[in-house]
Amino acid sequence: MALAREINERLDAILTLGDGEKSKKALQTIIDELNVLTHNGQNVRNVFNNIYYINDFTQDRKIRNETKGSD
């Protein structure tokens, strides 16, 4: 589950990027990190399509706390 969490964190970071040259560099850095984590996509087969998905309560708690802080 740790690999999926790390990948999701990088994907979430992509969503927060804006426009501009710094964002393009940051995007490339994140893509490079994803490629390292996933061995260029070869290491993540069937990670996100598990029909027996187990909810990650730690991640849910983190999101809930972040949402409370932004209200």
C-alpha positions in Angstrom: 0.0 0.0 0.0 3.0 2.3 0.5 3.8 2.4 -3.2 0.2 3.4 -4.0 0.3 6.1 -1.4 3.6 7.5 -2.7 2.2 7.5 -6.3 -1.0 9.2 -5.2 1.0 11.9 -3.4 2.9 12.7 -6.6 -0.3 12.7 -8.6 -2.0 15.1 -6.1 1.1 17.4 -6.4 0.5 17.5 -10.1 -3.0 18.7 -9.5 -1.8 21.7 -7.4 0.6 23.0 -10.0 -0.2 26.2 -11.8 1.1 27.6 -15.0 4.5 29.0 -15.6 8.1 27.9 -16.0 8.6 26.8 -12.4 5.5 24.6 -12.7 6.8 23.0 -15.8 10.1 22.2 -14.1 8.2 20.9 -11.0 6.0 18.8 -13.3 9.0 17.3 -14.9 10.5 16.6 -11.5 7.3 14.8 -10.4 7.2 12.8 -13.6 10.8 11.7 -13.1 10.0 10.7 -9.5 7.0 8.7 -10.7 9.2 7.0 -13.3 11.7 6.0 -10.6 8.9 4.8 -8.2 7.2 2.7 -10.9 10.2 1.6 -12.9 8.7 3.5 -15.9 5.3 2.1 -15.3 6.4 -1.6 -15.1 6.1 -1.9 -11.4 2.4 -0.8 -10.9 0.4 -3.3 -12.8 -2.8 -4.1 -11.0 -2.0 -1.7 -8.1 -5.0 0.6 -8.5 -7.6 -1.9 -9.9 -7.8 -4.3 -7.0 -11.4 -5.5 -6.7 -10.8 -6.2 -3.0 -9.8 -2.6 -2.2 -9.2 -2.0 1.4 -9.9 1.6 2.6 -6.9 3.3 3.9 -8.1 4.9 7.2 -4.8 6.7 7.8 -5.1 8.5 4.5 -8.8 9.3 5.2 -7.9 10.8 8.6 -5.1 12.9 7.0 -7.5 14.2 4.4 -10.2 14.9 6.9 -7.8 16.9 9.1 -6.6 18.9 6.1 -10.1 19.6 5.1 -11.0 20.8 8.7 -8.0 23.1 8.7 -9.0 24.8 5.4 -12.5 25.6 6.6 
